[in-house]
């Protein structure tokens, strides 16, 4: 796990060192910059890297890494889990290896297969390969989007890229201007949907895509994409469970490979529970007497509805692991806020980031790698909105008067910030369940519809957008509409795999874990498991009629639950889905109230020119009076104002560590 940076342009060693040093938190163990001359242009290619040593802790795994003949140079962030298999195949073709790192496998795989090396790699990665022979730069991001890649092109450089936006924004020549359409997407989703970023001219490479630069031309194309895969021949649930169990054990074993301590996050649900059960058994099978270390997060009294400490402790005892609880309360959340917001570079308003940050900090005291259950819901239909797709058609065929009456009743009921998630989801369904599936799923996934955003935005902001808010800020609507003949549940899963998983779940995991130099691995987001989930019959993910029975076994991920029954106590498997949350409603009226009041000051909102102060005052008034729960809308404004302060008003950065050493490659003619 590391940070990568690169640039094609005029030579500026101080800039490249400084940009690389901003990624020190991602890789505090080592750092380096390699410079190569771009033939016949006067420009250079700079590759920077900061290293968190996980595999092969020796200097032989130093990056940027060159092949023995200095034909290619690679900087790589992530892990290749099948690197040992790829390495054996390359050795059979005559390649020799100086290290036991997966980075050297990437170098040799590129020499052997070219861009097709990406087809051989299973893992999480963002990588860059500079090919001196063809004067060509390749950037690539893994199919699930576990690892990030930001880039920009055009003046003042030909191209620049990095793991985090801050490494590009540190360049004083860059004019940091907000991207208004991206900020609309943020207000809708609480994160900025890829490929946009919050900054005009700065882009995020989509998952499963590669960018190639050569002779001044930049092209982007997809090398892998999740689609609605053909369903295999008819099989029963037990057969599917057997196949999934075998695949999951293989993937988990690969995710445990490391030369540093490995632990796991344990929430008390089936995703993390199943991973921990398999990890613990594999440790015992190989004779490792040290128990697996696991971690869960606990709240103060205001967060009892989100607290999973009891269930996680029960599961930890059953599995025989060494378990620790990391606690966070409202005061701790307030103390973390500025640091966490700064880490994201863009506005990111999922409040679980504060909780996740505490969890990663606690785990890092004892382990360098943590395995997490993220990604289990997207391909296996684990979210309530996946269940909602099963009844949308039936709902829309109810008499219009009945739907109107239910809608009127919903509007009259007061809301509470601490309301149960299931009640919130039901209300959202009633509000948005009368439109097409694509529009409904977009609205279930957002906190503002385009119509509501049009009411919120200031006139000048709306005018800058051409007078209307784009209908599909996160590409969900277009994706779903393009899936002709695909079951609605499969379409919903694909939409989440394209947006919610990489842009929300995995973005959060990457940023907060890297703030503490902790590598988080997510087996359920492994390409092989995702594709397996997409090939399952819908009935193996959601049982017919299950939506009416509420939680437990009816809550989705049916085949995953069948596997979990073989490894976990029944009361854990059948328990209702809780989800990873935070008591933001209580926090926002407690220690975080000052942040909310500041971010919603009318004078400040007028100066920013993005939203109407009167509309914000209405939302805040309804929230404080208990008439409507606007927790997420108000928290989004708090985070947005913090972003303006930290990244637009000034470029706030942590103290930079020592500058990495710059090394020049030998002239190509003598290499």
C-alpha positions as CSV (number, residue, x, y, z in Angstrom):
1,X,0.0,0.0,0.0
2,X,1.5,3.3,-1.1
3,X,1.1,6.6,-2.7
4,X,2.0,7.3,-6.3
5,X,2.6,10.5,-8.2
6,X,3.8,11.4,-11.7
7,X,4.2,14.3,-14.1
8,X,5.2,15.0,-17.7
9,X,6.4,18.5,-18.2
10,X,9.3,20.9,-17.6
11,X,11.8,19.7,-15.0
12,X,11.1,20.9,-11.5
13,X,12.7,18.6,-8.9
14,X,11.5,20.7,-6.0
15,X,7.9,20.4,-7.2
16,X,8.1,16.7,-7.7
17,X,9.6,16.1,-4.3
18,X,7.0,18.3,-2.6
19,X,4.1,16.6,-4.4
20,X,5.4,13.2,-3.5
21,X,6.0,14.2,0.1
22,X,2.3,15.2,0.5
23,X,1.6,11.4,0.2
24,X,3.9,10.5,3.1
25,X,0.9,9.4,5.2
26,X,0.2,6.7,2.6
27,X,3.7,5.3,2.8
28,X,5.9,6.4,5.7
29,X,8.5,3.6,5.3
30,X,10.3,4.8,2.1
31,X,10.0,7.3,-0.7
32,X,11.7,8.1,-4.0
33,X,11.4,10.0,-7.3
34,X,12.8,8.9,-10.6
35,X,13.3,11.4,-13.5
36,X,13.7,10.4,-17.1
37,X,14.2,12.7,-20.1
38,X,11.5,12.7,-22.7
39,X,13.3,12.3,-26.0
40,X,13.5,15.3,-28.4
41,X,11.2,17.5,-26.4
42,X,13.1,19.0,-23.5
43,X,10.4,17.7,-21.1
44,X,10.9,15.1,-18.4
45,X,8.8,12.2,-16.9
46,X,8.8,12.2,-13.1
47,X,7.5,9.2,-11.1
48,X,7.2,9.5,-7.3
49,X,6.4,6.9,-4.7
50,X,5.9,6.7,-0.9
51,X,5.9,3.2,0.5
52,X,4.1,1.3,3.2
53,X,6.1,-1.9,3.3
54,X,3.8,-5.0,3.3
55,X,5.4,-7.6,1.1
56,X,9.2,-8.0,1.1
57,X,10.3,-5.3,3.6
58,X,13.8,-5.1,2.2
59,X,15.2,-2.3,-0.1
60,X,14.8,-4.8,-3.0
61,X,11.2,-3.8,-3.2
62,X,11.9,0.0,-3.3
63,X,9.8,2.1,-5.8
64,X,9.9,3.5,-8.3
65,X,11.0,0.1,-9.6
66,X,12.9,-0.4,-12.8
67,X,13.5,-3.6,-14.7
68,X,17.2,-4.7,-14.9
69,X,17.6,-3.2,-18.3
70,X,15.9,0.1,-17.3
71,X,13.4,-0.3,-20.1
72,X,10.4,0.4,-18.0
73,X,9.7,2.1,-14.6
74,X,6.7,1.4,-12.4
75,X,5.0,3.0,-9.5
76,X,2.3,1.0,-7.9
77,X,-0.3,1.4,-5.1
78,X,-2.1,-1.7,-3.9
79,X,-1.7,-5.4,-3.8
80,X,-1.7,-8.1,-6.4
81,X,-3.2,-11.1,-4.6
82,X,-2.4,-13.7,-7.3
83,X,1.2,-12.4,-7.8
84,X,2.7,-15.8,-6.8
85,X,0.8,-17.6,-9.6
86,X,1.7,-14.9,-12.2
87,X,5.3,-15.0,-11.0
88,X,5.6,-18.7,-11.6
89,X,4.2,-18.3,-15.1
90,X,6.8,-15.6,-15.8
91,X,9.6,-17.7,-14.4
92,X,8.6,-20.4,-16.8
93,X,9.1,-17.9,-19.6
94,X,12.6,-17.1,-18.4
95,X,12.1,-14.1,-16.1
96,X,14.3,-13.9,-12.9
97,X,13.3,-12.0,-9.8
98,X,15.4,-10.1,-7.3
99,X,12.7,-9.6,-4.7
100,X,9.6,-11.3,-3.3
101,X,7.4,-8.3,-3.9
102,X,4.3,-8.1,-6.1
103,X,5.6,-4.9,-7.7
104,X,8.4,-6.7,-9.5
105,X,5.8,-9.1,-10.9
106,X,3.9,-6.1,-12.3
107,X,7.1,-4.9,-14.0
108,X,7.9,-8.3,-15.6
109,X,4.2,-8.9,-16.5
110,X,4.2,-5.6,-18.4
111,X,7.4,-6.6,-20.2
112,X,5.9,-9.9,-21.2
113,X,2.3,-9.0,-22.0
114,X,2.2,-5.2,-22.5
115,X,-1.2,-3.6,-21.5
116,X,-2.7,-7.1,-21.5
117,X,-0.8,-7.7,-18.2
118,X,-3.9,-6.1,-16.6
119,X,-5.9,-9.2,-17.6
120,X,-3.5,-11.3,-15.5
121,X,-3.7,-9.3,-12.3
122,X,-6.2,-9.9,-9.5
123,X,-6.1,-7.3,-6.8
124,X,-6.5,-3.7,-5.8
125,X,-4.3,-1.3,-7.6
126,X,-3.6,2.0,-9.2
127,X,-0.4,1.9,-11.2
128,X,1.7,3.7,-13.7
129,X,4.1,2.2,-16.2
130,X,6.6,4.4,-18.1
131,X,7.9,2.6,-21.2
132,X,11.1,4.2,-22.3
133,X,11.2,2.2,-25.5
134,X,8.0,3.6,-26.9
135,X,7.9,6.8,-24.8
136,X,4.5,5.8,-23.5
137,X,2.9,6.2,-20.1
138,X,0.2,3.7,-19.0
139,X,-2.1,4.4,-16.0
140,X,-4.6,1.9,-14.8
141,X,-7.1,1.4,-11.9
142,X,-8.5,-1.9,-10.6
143,X,-12.0,-3.0,-11.8
144,X,-13.7,-2.3,-8.5
145,X,-12.1,1.0,-7.9
146,X,-10.5,0.0,-4.6
147,X,-7.5,2.2,-5.1
148,X,-7.8,5.9,-6.4
149,X,-6.2,7.6,-9.3
150,X,-6.5,11.4,-10.0
151,X,-5.2,13.1,-13.2
152,X,-5.2,16.3,-15.1
153,X,-3.9,17.3,-18.5
154,X,-3.0,20.5,-20.3
155,X,-1.0,23.6,-19.1
156,X,1.0,24.0,-17.1
157,X,2.1,20.4,-17.7
158,X,1.3,17.8,-20.4
159,X,-0.1,15.3,-17.8
160,X,0.0,14.8,-14.1
161,X,-1.5,12.0,-11.9
162,X,-1.5,11.0,-8.2
163,X,-3.2,8.8,-5.6
164,X,-4.8,11.8,-4.0
165,X,-5.7,15.2,-5.3
166,X,-3.5,17.0,-2.8
167,X,-0.4,15.9,-4.6
168,X,-1.6,17.7,-7.7
169,X,-3.1,20.7,-6.0
170,X,0.2,21.5,-4.2
171,X,1.5,22.8,-7.5
172,X,1.2,26.6,-7.1
173,X,0.6,27.0,-10.8
174,X,-2.7,25.3,-10.5
175,X,-5.8,27.5,-10.3
176,X,-8.1,25.7,-7.8
177,X,-11.6,26.4,-9.1
178,X,-14.7,24.5,-8.0
179,X,-16.6,22.3,-10.5
180,X,-20.2,23.4,-10.0
181,X,-21.8,20.3,-11.6
182,X,-19.6,18.1,-9.3
183,X,-20.7,20.0,-6.2
184,X,-24.4,19.4,-7.3
185,X,-23.5,15.7,-7.4
186,X,-22.0,15.9,-4.0
187,X,-25.1,17.5,-2.5
188,X,-27.2,14.8,-4.0
189,X,-25.0,11.8,-3.0
190,X,-22.9,13.2,-0.1
191,X,-19.8,12.4,-2.3
192,X,-18.6,13.6,-5.7
193,X,-19.4,11.0,-8.4
194,X,-16.6,9.8,-10.6
195,X,-15.2,10.8,-13.1
196,X,-15.7,14.4,-12.0
197,X,-13.9,15.8,-9.0
198,X,-14.7,18.9,-7.0
199,X,-12.1,20.8,-8.9
200,X,-12.5,22.0,-12.5
201,X,-9.9,20.4,-14.7
202,X,-9.1,17.6,-12.3
203,X,-10.5,14.1,-13.1
204,X,-10.8,10.7,-11.4
205,X,-10.0,7.7,-13.5
206,X,-13.0,5.3,-13.5
207,X,-12.6,1.8,-12.1
208,X,-11.5,-0.8,-14.7
209,X,-10.1,2.0,-17.0
210,X,-6.7,2.7,-18.3
211,X,-5.2,6.0,-19.5
212,X,-2.5,6.0,-22.1
213,X,-0.3,9.0,-23.0
214,X,2.0,9.0,-26.0
215,X,3.3,11.7,-28.2
216,X,1.2,14.3,-26.5
217,X,-2.0,12.4,-27.0
218,X,-4.1,11.0,-24.1
219,X,-6.7,8.2,-24.6
220,X,-8.9,6.5,-22.0
221,X,-10.6,3.2,-22.4
222,X,-12.2,0.5,-20.3
223,X,-10.2,-2.7,-19.9
224,X,-12.7,-4.4,-17.6
225,X,-16.3,-3.6,-16.7
226,X,-18.9,-5.3,-14.6
227,X,-22.0,-6.2,-16.7
228,X,-25.0,-8.4,-16.3
229,X,-23.2,-11.7,-16.9
230,X,-24.9,-14.7,-18.4
231,X,-26.5,-16.9,-15.8
232,X,-24.9,-20.4,-15.5
233,X,-27.1,-23.6,-16.0
234,X,-29.8,-24.1,-13.4
235,X,-28.4,-25.0,-10.0
236,X,-29.9,-25.1,-6.6
237,X,-28.9,-22.8,-3.7
238,X,-26.7,-25.4,-2.0
239,X,-24.6,-25.7,-5.2
240,X,-24.2,-22.0,-5.4
241,X,-23.2,-21.9,-1.7
242,X,-20.6,-24.6,-2.2
243,X,-19.0,-22.7,-5.1
244,X,-19.1,-19.4,-3.2
245,X,-17.5,-21.0,-0.1
246,X,-14.6,-22.5,-2.1
247,X,-14.0,-19.2,-3.9
248,X,-14.2,-17.2,-0.8
249,X,-11.7,-19.3,1.0
250,X,-9.2,-19.0,-1.9
251,X,-9.7,-15.2,-2.0
252,X,-9.4,-14.9,1.8
253,X,-6.2,-16.9,1.9
254,X,-4.6,-14.6,-0.7
255,X,-5.7,-11.5,1.2
256,X,-3.9,-12.8,4.3
257,X,-0.5,-12.8,2.6
258,X,1.8,-10.2,4.2
259,X,5.1,-9.8,5.9
260,X,3.5,-7.6,8.6
261,X,0.8,-8.2,11.2
262,X,-2.7,-8.8,9.8
263,X,-6.0,-8.2,11.6
264,X,-9.6,-7.7,10.7
265,X,-12.6,-5.4,11.4
266,X,-15.4,-7.3,13.1
267,X,-18.9,-5.7,13.1
268,X,-21.0,-8.6,14.3
269,X,-22.6,-9.0,10.9
270,X,-22.3,-11.9,8.4
271,X,-19.8,-10.2,6.0
272,X,-17.0,-9.4,8.4
273,X,-18.0,-12.4,10.6
274,X,-17.5,-14.9,7.7
275,X,-14.2,-13.4,6.7
276,X,-12.9,-13.5,10.3
277,X,-14.1,-17.1,10.7
278,X,-12.2,-18.2,7.6
279,X,-9.1,-16.2,8.6
280,X,-9.0,-17.7,12.1
281,X,-9.3,-21.2,10.8
282,X,-6.6,-20.7,8.2
283,X,-4.3,-19.3,10.8
284,X,-4.9,-22.4,12.9
285,X,-4.5,-24.8,10.0
286,X,-1.1,-23.5,9.2
287,X,0.0,-23.8,12.9
288,X,0.0,-20.1,13.8
289,X,-0.6,-20.0,17.5
290,X,-1.1,-16.3,17.7
291,X,-4.9,-15.5,17.7
292,X,-6.2,-13.2,15.0
293,X,-6.7,-9.7,16.2
294,X,-10.1,-8.1,15.5
295,X,-11.5,-4.6,16.1
296,X,-15.0,-3.1,16.3
297,X,-16.2,0.4,17.2
298,X,-18.4,1.5,20.0
299,X,-20.3,4.7,20.7
300,X,-21.4,6.7,23.7
301,X,-24.9,6.5,25.0
302,X,-26.2,8.6,22.2
303,X,-25.2,6.0,19.7
304,X,-26.7,2.8,21.2
305,X,-28.8,2.1,18.1
306,X,-25.7,2.0,15.9
307,X,-23.5,0.1,18.5
308,X,-22.5,-3.4,17.5
309,X,-20.1,-4.0,20.4
310,X,-22.3,-6.7,22.1
311,X,-22.9,-8.7,18.9
312,X,-19.2,-8.4,17.9
313,X,-18.0,-9.5,21.3
314,X,-20.3,-12.6,21.1
315,X,-18.9,-13.5,17.7
316,X,-15.3,-12.9,18.7
317,X,-15.7,-15.2,21.7
318,X,-17.2,-17.9,19.5
319,X,-14.4,-17.6,16.9
320,X,-11.6,-17.5,19.4
321,X,-10.0,-14.2,18.3
322,X,-8.3,-11.5,20.3
323,X,-10.9,-8.7,20.2
324,X,-10.6,-4.9,20.9
325,X,-13.2,-2.2,21.0
326,X,-12.3,1.3,19.8
327,X,-14.7,3.9,21.1
328,X,-15.8,7.3,19.8
329,X,-18.2,9.8,21.2
330,X,-19.5,13.2,20.1
331,X,-16.5,15.1,21.5
332,X,-14.1,12.7,19.7
333,X,-16.0,13.1,16.4
334,X,-15.7,16.9,16.7
335,X,-12.0,16.6,17.3
336,X,-11.5,14.4,14.3
337,X,-13.6,16.4,11.9
338,X,-11.1,18.9,10.5
339,X,-8.4,16.2,10.1
340,X,-10.7,13.8,8.3
341,X,-12.2,16.4,6.0
342,X,-8.7,17.5,5.0
343,X,-7.7,13.9,4.1
344,X,-10.4,13.6,1.5
345,X,-9.4,16.7,-0.5
346,X,-13.0,16.8,-1.8
347,X,-16.3,17.2,0.2
348,X,-17.3,13.8,1.6
349,X,-20.3,13.9,4.0
350,X,-20.8,10.2,4.9
351,X,-20.4,10.6,8.7
352,X,-19.2,7.1,9.1
353,X,-15.8,8.5,7.9
354,X,-15.3,9.9,11.5
355,X,-16.1,6.5,13.0
356,X,-14.0,4.6,10.5
357,X,-11.1,7.0,11.2
358,X,-11.2,6.1,14.9
359,X,-11.4,2.4,14.1
360,X,-8.3,2.6,11.7
361,X,-6.3,4.6,14.2
362,X,-7.0,2.0,16.9
363,X,-6.2,-1.0,14.7
364,X,-3.0,0.6,13.5
365,X,-1.6,0.4,17.1
366,X,-1.2,-3.4,16.6
367,X,-1.5,-4.3,12.9
368,X,-0.4,-2.9,9.6
369,X,-3.1,-4.7,7.5
370,X,-6.8,-5.0,8.3
371,X,-9.3,-7.1,6.4
372,X,-12.8,-5.6,6.1
373,X,-16.2,-6.7,5.0
374,X,-16.8,-3.8,2.6
375,X,-18.3,-4.8,-0.7
376,X,-20.5,-7.7,0.4
377,X,-23.8,-5.9,-0.3
378,X,-23.3,-4.6,-3.8
379,X,-22.9,-7.8,-5.8
380,X,-25.1,-10.0,-3.5
381,X,-28.0,-7.6,-3.1
382,X,-27.7,-6.7,0.6
383,X,-29.2,-3.2,0.8
384,X,-32.8,-2.4,1.6
385,X,-33.1,-0.6,-1.8
386,X,-32.3,-3.9,-3.5
387,X,-35.4,-5.4,-1.8
388,X,-37.4,-2.4,-2.7
389,X,-36.9,-3.1,-6.4
390,X,-38.9,-6.3,-5.9
391,X,-42.1,-4.4,-4.9
392,X,-41.7,-1.3,-7.0
393,X,-43.8,-2.6,-9.9
394,X,-46.5,-3.8,-7.5
395,X,-46.5,-0.4,-5.7
396,X,-46.9,1.4,-9.0
397,X,-50.0,-0.7,-9.9
398,X,-51.8,0.3,-6.7
399,X,-54.7,2.6,-7.2
400,X,-53.5,6.2,-7.5
401,X,-55.8,7.4,-4.7
402,X,-54.3,4.8,-2.3
403,X,-50.7,5.9,-3.1
404,X,-51.7,9.6,-2.8
405,X,-53.3,8.9,0.6
406,X,-50.2,7.1,1.9
407,X,-48.1,9.9,0.6
408,X,-50.2,12.5,2.4
409,X,-50.0,10.5,5.6
410,X,-46.2,10.2,5.3
411,X,-45.9,14.0,4.9
412,X,-47.9,14.7,8.1
413,X,-45.9,12.5,10.3
414,X,-43.0,14.3,12.1
415,X,-39.5,13.0,11.7
416,X,-36.8,12.4,14.2
417,X,-33.0,12.5,13.6
418,X,-32.7,9.3,15.6
419,X,-35.4,7.5,13.7
420,X,-34.9,3.8,12.8
421,X,-33.2,3.3,9.4
422,X,-36.0,1.1,8.2
423,X,-38.6,3.9,8.9
424,X,-36.4,6.4,6.9
425,X,-36.2,3.9,4.0
426,X,-39.9,3.3,4.0
427,X,-40.6,7.1,3.8
428,X,-38.2,7.5,1.0
429,X,-39.9,4.7,-0.9
430,X,-43.3,6.3,-0.5
431,X,-41.9,9.7,-1.7
432,X,-40.2,8.4,-4.8
433,X,-41.9,5.2,-5.7
434,X,-44.2,6.6,-8.3
435,X,-41.7,7.2,-11.1
436,X,-39.7,4.9,-13.4
437,X,-37.3,2.4,-12.0
438,X,-34.3,4.3,-13.1
439,X,-35.6,7.6,-11.5
440,X,-36.7,5.7,-8.4
441,X,-33.3,4.1,-7.9
442,X,-31.5,7.4,-8.4
443,X,-33.8,9.0,-5.8
444,X,-33.3,6.1,-3.3
445,X,-29.6,6.6,-3.7
446,X,-29.6,10.4,-3.2
447,X,-30.5,12.9,-0.6
448,X,-31.6,15.6,-3.1
449,X,-33.4,15.0,-6.3
450,X,-32.7,17.3,-9.3
451,X,-35.9,19.2,-8.6
452,X,-35.0,19.7,-4.9
453,X,-31.5,20.9,-5.9
454,X,-33.1,23.4,-8.2
455,X,-34.9,24.8,-5.2
456,X,-31.8,24.9,-3.1
457,X,-29.3,26.4,-5.6
458,X,-28.7,30.1,-5.7
459,X,-29.9,31.7,-9.0
460,X,-26.3,32.4,-10.2
461,X,-25.3,28.8,-9.6
462,X,-28.3,27.6,-11.4
463,X,-27.6,29.9,-14.3
464,X,-24.0,28.7,-14.5
465,X,-25.5,25.2,-15.0
466,X,-27.4,26.3,-18.0
467,X,-30.6,27.0,-16.0
468,X,-31.3,23.4,-14.9
469,X,-29.7,20.7,-12.7
470,X,-28.6,17.7,-14.7
471,X,-31.0,14.8,-14.4
472,X,-28.3,12.2,-13.8
473,X,-25.6,13.6,-11.6
474,X,-24.1,10.2,-10.7
475,X,-24.7,8.3,-14.0
476,X,-27.2,5.9,-12.3
477,X,-30.1,6.9,-14.4
478,X,-28.2,6.4,-17.7
479,X,-26.7,3.1,-16.6
480,X,-30.0,1.6,-15.5
481,X,-31.8,2.8,-18.6
482,X,-29.2,1.2,-20.8
483,X,-29.7,-2.3,-19.2
484,X,-32.4,-3.6,-21.5
485,X,-33.9,-6.9,-20.4
486,X,-31.9,-7.0,-17.2
487,X,-33.7,-7.9,-13.9
488,X,-34.3,-4.9,-11.7
489,X,-32.3,-6.4,-8.9
490,X,-29.3,-7.0,-11.1
491,X,-29.6,-3.5,-12.5
492,X,-29.6,-2.1,-9.0
493,X,-26.5,-4.1,-8.1
494,X,-24.7,-2.9,-11.2
495,X,-25.6,0.7,-10.4
496,X,-24.1,0.3,-6.9
497,X,-21.0,-1.3,-8.3
498,X,-20.4,1.6,-10.7
499,X,-21.1,4.4,-8.2
500,X,-21.8,3.8,-4.5
501,X,-19.1,1.1,-3.9
502,X,-16.1,2.9,-5.4
503,X,-17.2,6.5,-4.8
504,X,-18.5,6.1,-1.3
505,X,-17.6,2.9,0.5
506,X,-14.2,2.3,-1.0
507,X,-13.2,5.9,-1.1
508,X,-13.9,6.3,2.6
509,X,-12.0,3.1,3.4
510,X,-8.9,4.2,1.4
511,X,-8.7,7.7,2.7
512,X,-9.2,7.1,6.4
513,X,-7.0,4.0,6.5
514,X,-4.2,5.7,4.6
515,X,-4.4,8.6,7.0
516,X,-3.0,6.2,9.6
517,X,-0.8,4.2,7.2
518,X,-3.1,1.1,7.6
519,X,-3.7,-1.1,4.6
520,X,-7.3,-2.2,4.5
521,X,-8.1,-5.2,2.2
522,X,-11.6,-5.9,1.0
523,X,-12.1,-9.5,-0.2
524,X,-15.8,-9.0,-1.2
525,X,-14.7,-6.3,-3.7
526,X,-12.3,-8.8,-5.4
527,X,-13.2,-9.0,-9.1
528,X,-13.7,-12.8,-8.9
529,X,-16.2,-12.5,-6.1
530,X,-18.1,-9.6,-7.7
531,X,-18.4,-11.5,-10.9
532,X,-19.6,-14.6,-9.1
533,X,-22.3,-12.5,-7.4
534,X,-23.4,-11.0,-10.7
535,X,-23.8,-14.4,-12.2
536,X,-26.1,-15.7,-9.5
537,X,-29.8,-16.1,-10.1
538,X,-31.7,-13.3,-8.4
539,X,-33.5,-15.9,-6.3
540,X,-30.1,-16.8,-4.8
541,X,-29.7,-13.2,-3.6
542,X,-33.2,-12.2,-2.6
543,X,-35.8,-14.8,-1.8
544,X,-39.2,-14.3,-3.4
545,X,-41.5,-12.4,-1.1
546,X,-38.6,-11.8,1.3
547,X,-39.1,-8.0,1.3
548,X,-42.4,-8.5,3.2
549,X,-40.7,-10.3,6.1
550,X,-38.3,-7.6,7.1
551,X,-34.8,-8.4,8.4
552,X,-32.9,-11.6,9.1
553,X,-32.7,-14.2,6.4
554,X,-35.1,-12.2,4.2
555,X,-32.7,-9.2,4.2
556,X,-30.8,-10.2,1.1
557,X,-27.5,-12.0,0.3
558,X,-29.3,-15.3,0.5
559,X,-26.5,-17.5,-0.8
560,X,-23.9,-15.6,1.4
561,X,-26.1,-16.4,4.4
562,X,-26.2,-20.1,3.4
563,X,-22.4,-20.1,3.6
564,X,-22.4,-18.2,6.8
565,X,-24.6,-20.8,8.5
566,X,-21.7,-23.2,8.1
567,X,-19.3,-20.9,10.0
568,X,-21.3,-18.6,12.3
569,X,-23.9,-19.0,15.1
570,X,-27.4,-19.0,13.9
571,X,-28.4,-15.9,15.9
572,X,-25.8,-13.9,14.0
573,X,-26.8,-15.1,10.6
574,X,-30.5,-14.5,11.2
575,X,-30.1,-11.2,12.9
576,X,-31.5,-8.1,11.1
577,X,-29.1,-6.1,9.0
578,X,-27.8,-3.2,11.1
579,X,-25.3,-1.5,8.8
580,X,-22.3,0.7,9.6
581,X,-23.6,4.0,10.9
582,X,-23.1,7.0,13.1
583,X,-25.4,8.9,15.5
584,X,-25.0,12.1,13.5
585,X,-28.4,13.4,14.4
586,X,-27.4,13.5,18.1
587,X,-23.9,14.8,17.3
588,X,-25.2,17.6,15.1
589,X,-27.2,19.1,17.9
590,X,-24.4,18.5,20.4
591,X,-20.7,19.2,20.1
592,X,-21.0,19.6,16.3
593,X,-23.8,22.2,16.6
594,X,-21.3,25.1,16.3
595,X,-20.0,23.8,13.0
596,X,-23.6,23.6,11.7
597,X,-24.4,27.2,12.8
598,X,-21.3,28.5,11.2
599,X,-21.8,26.7,7.9
600,X,-25.4,28.0,7.6
601,X,-24.8,31.7,8.3
602,X,-26.7,33.7,5.7
603,X,-23.8,36.1,5.0
604,X,-21.4,33.2,4.5
605,X,-23.8,31.4,2.1
606,X,-24.3,34.6,0.2
607,X,-20.5,35.0,-0.2
608,X,-20.1,31.4,-1.4
609,X,-23.0,31.9,-3.9
610,X,-23.9,28.3,-4.2
611,X,-27.2,27.9,-2.2
612,X,-30.0,30.1,-1.2
613,X,-29.7,31.3,2.4
614,X,-33.5,31.4,2.8
615,X,-33.9,27.7,1.7
616,X,-31.1,26.7,4.1
617,X,-32.8,28.6,6.9
618,X,-36.1,26.7,6.1
619,X,-34.4,23.3,6.2
620,X,-32.5,24.2,9.5
621,X,-35.7,25.5,11.1
622,X,-37.7,22.4,10.2
623,X,-34.9,20.2,11.5
624,X,-34.5,22.0,14.9
625,X,-38.3,22.1,15.3
626,X,-38.5,18.3,14.8
627,X,-40.8,18.6,11.8
628,X,-38.4,17.0,9.3
629,X,-35.1,15.2,9.7
630,X,-32.6,17.1,7.6
631,X,-29.5,15.7,9.3
632,X,-27.8,14.7,6.1
633,X,-28.6,17.9,4.2
634,X,-27.2,20.0,7.0
635,X,-24.1,17.9,7.5
636,X,-23.4,18.1,3.8
637,X,-23.3,21.9,4.1
638,X,-21.0,21.6,7.1
639,X,-18.5,19.5,5.2
640,X,-18.9,21.7,2.1
641,X,-17.9,24.8,4.0
642,X,-14.9,23.0,5.5
643,X,-13.8,22.1,2.0
644,X,-14.1,25.7,0.8
645,X,-11.9,26.8,3.7
646,X,-9.3,24.1,3.4
647,X,-9.0,23.7,-0.4
648,X,-10.3,26.8,-2.1
649,X,-9.6,29.7,0.3
650,X,-6.2,28.2,1.0
651,X,-4.3,25.0,0.4
652,X,-4.1,23.6,3.8
653,X,-1.6,20.7,4.0
654,X,0.0,18.7,6.9
655,X,3.6,19.3,7.7
656,X,5.6,17.6,5.0
657,X,8.0,14.9,5.9
658,X,11.6,14.7,4.6
659,X,11.8,15.2,0.8
660,X,12.3,12.0,-1.2
661,X,15.6,11.6,-3.1
662,X,15.5,12.3,-6.9
663,X,17.3,9.7,-9.1
664,X,17.9,10.2,-12.8
665,X,17.6,7.2,-15.1
666,X,20.6,6.5,-17.4
667,X,20.4,7.9,-20.9
668,X,18.3,5.6,-23.0
669,X,21.0,5.1,-25.5
670,X,23.4,3.5,-22.9
671,X,20.8,1.6,-21.0
